Amino acid sequence: MIPSAWVDFVGRWGGYALARQYTRNHPRILMYHRFTGDTSAGTAMADVFEEQVRHLAKHFNAMTLGQLLAYFHAGERPPPHTVVMTVDDGHRDFFEFAWPILRRHNVPATLFAATGFIDRELWLWPDQVSWLLGQCRHLPERVQMAGEPLELGDNPWQAIVDRILAVSDDNRLRAPQVLGEQLGCDLPSEAPEGYAPVSWDELRVLEASGIEIGGHTHTHPNLARVPENRLPEEIHRCRERLDSELGMRPRPFCYPNGQPGDVTPAVRAAVRDAGFTGAVMAYADGARHEDVYQLRRHSSSSNPFQFYKASSGVEWLGRRWRRGGLS
């Protein structure tokens, strides 16, 4: 495997520009989550994010996911150098930090909202795990999750999240509370500062300014763990809340977690039947955009190397080569 440092060195000396030209007809869909806090994966600090947005405005034809899907549904090729910025979940830091930067550089984006989170019926369970771990000075070596012991290891958050993703949806809803009891912390009933959602009024402001609002379920479950007869509660209800608050219009969807095993035929059919025009995953494997309900995305963050290899097409080319060729 070619070392990342070498790829980045070659990229900065013309490799990124060459890849951008070579892949000009393959739209890139970038995935973001948070815009403040630490510099862990998925976080884009405001100053770094502005550099990235400036780069996209200069070198790419930026559009919303809905605009890209319109080309696909019409059987037309999108313009060269198309890029789509997507943001998951609906945290308020998008409104506070990302949106002013996007507006300043006239770059659109698609924000996927978990409607139960926006309604303040709940706060996102991965955030609950993060908050609990942040309150605990001395973590135990293991905890009980879904009735079984779990070694926390060097990355407790990832270990806990992976276990929760593998359990039934009922256990998913109870897991943060059970974890809090073991750590001696009571979970707040509402999201504390730093984990709060945007409001519906703020979403209306965003949509009026050209930010597209898509669906991200109602309670942010792993849809593959939701019984088929309850999928409408998550997917159709999400669509109904969006239409009720923001008006009826074409909207795309984003699968929570979004890995290959998370999208069963029943899940895909429920998303289509709810009227969503397409849907995105949370990984890239070198595939072309052949299925509008399983569009691949490239992770982006405050890490410059990850951003440039994702946006330029270097990452897509590398993954495509590992799949068996660049044809």
C-alpha positions as CSV (number, residue, x, y, z in Angstrom):
1,M,0.0,0.0,0.0
2,I,1.3,3.5,-0.9
3,P,2.0,5.5,2.2
4,S,-0.4,8.4,2.8
5,A,2.3,10.9,3.3
6,W,3.7,10.1,-0.2
7,V,0.2,10.4,-1.7
8,D,-0.3,13.7,-0.1
9,F,3.1,15.0,-1.2
10,V,2.5,14.0,-4.8
11,G,-1.1,15.4,-4.6
12,R,0.1,18.8,-3.5
13,W,2.6,18.9,-6.3
14,G,0.0,18.4,-9.1
15,G,-1.5,15.0,-8.3
16,Y,-4.7,16.3,-6.9
17,A,-5.3,18.6,-9.9
18,L,-4.5,15.7,-12.3
19,A,-6.9,13.4,-10.4
20,R,-9.6,16.1,-10.4
21,Q,-9.3,16.3,-14.2
22,Y,-9.3,12.6,-14.7
23,T,-12.4,12.1,-12.6
24,R,-14.2,15.2,-13.8
25,N,-17.2,13.1,-14.9
26,H,-17.7,11.2,-11.6
27,P,-19.5,13.4,-9.1
28,R,-18.1,13.3,-5.6
29,I,-20.5,13.4,-2.6
30,L,-18.7,14.6,0.5
31,M,-20.0,13.7,4.0
32,Y,-19.7,15.9,7.1
33,H,-21.2,15.8,10.6
34,R,-19.9,18.4,13.1
35,F,-18.2,21.8,12.8
36,T,-17.0,22.5,16.3
37,G,-15.3,20.6,19.1
38,D,-12.2,18.4,18.8
39,T,-10.6,17.4,15.6
40,S,-11.8,13.8,15.6
41,A,-13.0,12.2,12.4
42,G,-16.1,13.9,11.0
43,T,-15.4,17.2,12.6
44,A,-14.6,20.3,10.6
45,M,-13.5,23.3,12.5
46,A,-14.9,26.6,11.2
47,D,-11.6,28.1,9.9
48,V,-10.5,24.8,8.2
49,F,-14.0,24.4,6.8
50,E,-13.8,27.9,5.2
51,E,-10.6,26.9,3.4
52,Q,-12.4,23.8,2.1
53,V,-15.4,25.7,0.9
54,R,-13.2,28.2,-0.8
55,H,-11.5,25.3,-2.6
56,L,-14.8,23.8,-3.7
57,A,-16.1,27.1,-5.0
58,K,-12.9,27.6,-7.1
59,H,-12.5,24.2,-8.6
60,F,-15.9,22.4,-8.6
61,N,-19.4,22.8,-9.8
62,A,-21.2,22.5,-6.4
63,M,-24.8,21.5,-6.2
64,T,-27.3,19.9,-3.8
65,L,-27.9,16.2,-3.8
66,G,-31.4,16.8,-5.1
67,Q,-30.0,18.7,-8.1
68,L,-27.6,15.8,-8.8
69,L,-30.5,13.3,-8.5
70,A,-32.5,15.3,-11.0
71,Y,-29.8,14.7,-13.6
72,F,-29.7,11.0,-12.8
73,H,-33.5,10.6,-13.0
74,A,-33.5,12.4,-16.3
75,G,-30.8,10.1,-17.7
76,E,-28.5,13.1,-18.2
77,R,-24.8,13.5,-17.3
78,P,-24.2,16.1,-14.6
79,P,-21.8,18.9,-15.4
80,P,-18.0,18.1,-15.2
81,H,-16.4,18.5,-11.7
82,T,-19.7,18.2,-9.9
83,V,-19.4,18.0,-6.1
84,V,-22.1,17.7,-3.5
85,M,-21.6,18.6,0.2
86,T,-23.8,16.6,2.6
87,V,-24.1,17.0,6.4
88,D,-25.8,14.5,8.6
89,D,-28.0,14.7,11.7
90,G,-29.1,18.3,12.1
91,H,-26.9,19.8,14.9
92,R,-27.2,23.5,15.5
93,D,-23.5,24.0,14.8
94,F,-24.3,23.7,11.1
95,F,-26.5,26.8,11.4
96,E,-24.1,28.7,13.6
97,F,-20.8,27.9,11.9
98,A,-21.1,26.1,8.5
99,W,-24.0,27.9,6.9
100,P,-22.5,31.5,7.1
101,I,-19.4,30.2,5.4
102,L,-21.3,28.4,2.7
103,R,-23.5,31.5,2.1
104,R,-20.4,33.7,1.9
105,H,-18.9,31.5,-0.9
106,N,-22.2,30.7,-2.6
107,V,-21.8,27.0,-2.1
108,P,-25.0,24.9,-1.6
109,A,-25.3,21.8,0.6
110,T,-27.7,19.1,1.7
111,L,-28.5,18.8,5.4
112,F,-30.1,15.5,6.5
113,A,-32.3,16.0,9.6
114,A,-33.4,13.3,12.1
115,T,-36.8,14.7,12.7
116,G,-37.3,13.3,16.2
117,F,-34.1,15.1,17.1
118,I,-35.3,18.4,15.6
119,D,-38.6,17.9,17.4
120,R,-36.6,17.6,20.7
121,E,-38.2,14.3,21.5
122,L,-34.8,12.8,21.9
123,W,-31.1,13.5,21.4
124,L,-28.9,11.3,19.3
125,W,-27.7,8.1,20.9
126,P,-24.1,8.4,19.7
127,D,-24.1,11.9,21.3
128,Q,-25.3,10.4,24.5
129,V,-22.4,7.9,24.5
130,S,-20.0,10.8,23.9
131,W,-21.5,12.9,26.7
132,L,-21.4,10.0,29.2
133,L,-17.7,9.2,28.4
134,G,-16.9,12.8,28.8
135,Q,-18.3,12.9,32.3
136,C,-16.4,9.9,33.5
137,R,-12.8,10.5,34.7
138,H,-11.9,6.9,35.2
139,L,-13.6,4.4,32.8
140,P,-13.9,0.8,33.8
141,E,-12.1,-1.8,31.7
142,R,-15.4,-3.3,30.7
143,V,-19.1,-2.6,30.8
144,Q,-22.3,-4.6,30.3
145,M,-23.9,-3.9,26.9
146,A,-27.1,-5.7,25.8
147,G,-26.5,-8.3,28.5
148,E,-23.0,-9.1,27.6
149,P,-19.6,-7.9,28.8
150,L,-17.8,-5.4,26.5
151,E,-14.1,-4.7,26.7
152,L,-13.6,-0.9,26.1
153,G,-10.0,-1.1,24.9
154,D,-8.2,2.0,23.5
155,N,-11.3,3.5,21.8
156,P,-14.2,3.2,24.2
157,W,-16.6,5.3,22.1
158,Q,-16.1,3.1,19.0
159,A,-16.4,-0.1,21.0
160,I,-19.7,1.0,22.6
161,V,-21.1,2.3,19.3
162,D,-20.2,-0.9,17.4
163,R,-22.0,-3.0,20.1
164,I,-25.1,-0.8,20.0
165,L,-25.3,-0.9,16.2
166,A,-25.3,-4.7,16.4
167,V,-28.3,-5.0,18.9
168,S,-32.0,-4.8,18.4
169,D,-33.6,-1.4,18.1
170,D,-35.3,-1.8,21.5
171,N,-31.9,-2.4,23.1
172,R,-30.5,0.5,21.1
173,L,-32.9,2.8,22.8
174,R,-32.1,1.5,26.3
175,A,-28.3,1.2,25.9
176,P,-27.2,4.8,26.8
177,Q,-29.4,4.8,29.9
178,V,-27.9,1.4,31.0
179,L,-24.4,2.7,30.2
180,G,-25.0,5.8,32.3
181,E,-26.1,3.7,35.3
182,Q,-22.9,1.7,35.1
183,L,-20.8,4.9,34.9
184,G,-22.7,6.7,37.7
185,C,-24.1,9.4,35.4
186,D,-27.6,10.5,34.8
187,L,-28.4,11.3,31.2
188,P,-30.1,14.7,30.7
189,S,-33.6,14.4,29.2
190,E,-32.6,17.0,26.5
191,A,-29.5,17.4,24.5
192,P,-27.0,19.6,26.5
193,E,-25.2,22.5,24.8
194,G,-22.9,21.2,22.2
195,Y,-25.2,18.5,21.2
196,A,-28.4,20.5,20.5
197,P,-30.3,20.4,17.2
198,V,-31.3,23.2,14.8
199,S,-34.9,24.3,15.2
200,W,-37.6,24.1,12.5
201,D,-37.5,27.9,12.2
202,E,-33.8,27.7,11.5
203,L,-34.3,24.9,9.0
204,R,-36.9,27.2,7.2
205,V,-34.2,29.9,7.1
206,L,-31.7,27.4,5.7
207,E,-34.0,26.1,3.0
208,A,-35.0,29.6,1.9
209,S,-31.3,30.3,1.4
210,G,-30.7,27.3,-0.8
211,I,-29.7,24.7,1.7
212,E,-31.6,21.5,0.9
213,I,-33.1,19.6,3.8
214,G,-33.3,15.8,3.4
215,G,-34.5,12.9,5.7
216,H,-32.4,11.0,8.2
217,T,-35.2,8.9,9.9
218,H,-37.1,10.0,13.0
219,T,-35.0,8.5,15.8
220,H,-31.7,7.7,14.1
221,P,-31.7,3.9,14.3
222,N,-29.8,1.3,12.4
223,L,-32.6,0.6,10.0
224,A,-31.4,-3.0,9.4
225,R,-32.2,-3.7,13.1
226,V,-35.7,-2.2,12.9
227,P,-38.6,-4.7,12.3
228,E,-40.0,-4.3,8.9
229,N,-43.5,-3.4,10.2
230,R,-41.9,-0.5,12.1
231,L,-39.9,1.0,9.2
232,P,-42.8,3.4,8.4
233,E,-42.5,4.9,11.9
234,E,-38.9,5.8,11.1
235,I,-39.0,6.6,7.4
236,H,-42.5,7.7,6.5
237,R,-42.8,9.7,9.7
238,C,-39.6,11.5,8.9
239,R,-41.0,12.4,5.5
240,E,-44.3,13.5,7.0
241,R,-42.6,15.8,9.5
242,L,-40.4,17.4,6.9
243,D,-43.3,18.0,4.6
244,S,-45.5,19.3,7.4
245,E,-42.9,21.8,8.7
246,L,-41.1,22.8,5.5
247,G,-43.5,22.1,2.7
248,M,-43.9,19.3,0.2
249,R,-41.0,19.1,-2.3
250,P,-38.6,16.4,-3.6
251,R,-36.2,15.4,-0.9
252,P,-33.3,12.9,-0.7
253,F,-32.6,10.5,2.3
254,C,-29.6,9.4,4.3
255,Y,-29.3,6.0,6.0
256,P,-28.0,6.3,9.6
257,N,-24.6,4.6,9.8
258,G,-24.9,3.8,6.1
259,Q,-22.7,0.7,5.8
260,P,-23.4,-2.1,3.3
261,G,-25.2,-4.3,5.8
262,D,-27.5,-1.4,6.9
263,V,-29.5,-1.3,3.7
264,T,-31.7,-4.3,3.3
265,P,-34.1,-4.7,0.3
266,A,-37.0,-3.8,2.8
267,V,-35.2,-0.7,4.0
268,R,-34.5,0.5,0.4
269,A,-38.1,-0.1,-0.6
270,A,-39.4,1.8,2.4
271,V,-37.3,4.8,1.5
272,R,-38.5,4.7,-2.1
273,D,-42.1,4.2,-1.0
274,A,-41.9,7.2,1.3
275,G,-41.3,9.4,-1.7
276,F,-37.6,10.2,-1.2
277,T,-35.9,10.7,-4.6
278,G,-32.7,8.9,-3.7
279,A,-30.4,8.0,-0.8
280,V,-26.8,8.1,0.3
281,M,-24.6,5.6,2.1
282,A,-21.7,6.5,4.4
283,Y,-18.8,4.8,2.6
284,A,-17.1,4.8,-0.7
285,D,-15.8,1.7,-2.5
286,G,-15.0,2.9,-5.9
287,A,-18.4,2.1,-7.4
288,R,-20.0,4.5,-9.8
289,H,-23.4,6.1,-9.0
290,E,-25.5,3.3,-10.6
291,D,-28.2,3.0,-7.9
292,V,-29.8,6.3,-6.8
293,Y,-30.9,4.7,-3.5
294,Q,-27.3,3.6,-2.6
295,L,-25.1,6.5,-3.6
296,R,-21.6,6.4,-2.1
297,R,-20.1,9.2,-0.1
298,H,-16.6,10.2,0.9
299,S,-15.9,11.2,4.4
300,S,-14.5,14.7,4.9
301,S,-13.2,16.4,8.1
302,S,-10.7,18.9,9.3
303,N,-7.9,16.6,8.2
304,P,-6.5,18.3,5.0
305,F,-5.3,15.0,3.5
306,Q,-8.7,13.3,3.8
307,F,-10.5,16.4,2.3
308,Y,-8.2,16.7,-0.7
309,K,-8.0,13.0,-1.5
310,A,-11.8,12.8,-1.3
311,S,-12.7,15.9,-3.2
312,S,-10.0,15.5,-5.9
313,G,-11.0,11.9,-6.8
314,V,-7.8,10.3,-5.5
315,E,-9.7,8.2,-3.0
316,W,-12.3,7.1,-5.5
317,L,-9.5,6.1,-8.0
318,G,-7.6,4.2,-5.3
319,R,-10.7,2.3,-4.2
320,R,-11.7,1.6,-7.8
321,W,-8.3,0.3,-8.6
322,R,-8.5,-2.1,-5.6
323,R,-11.9,-3.3,-7.0
324,G,-10.2,-4.5,-10.1
325,G,-9.4,-1.7,-12.4
326,L,-10.1,1.9,-13.5
327,S,-12.4,1.2,-16.4
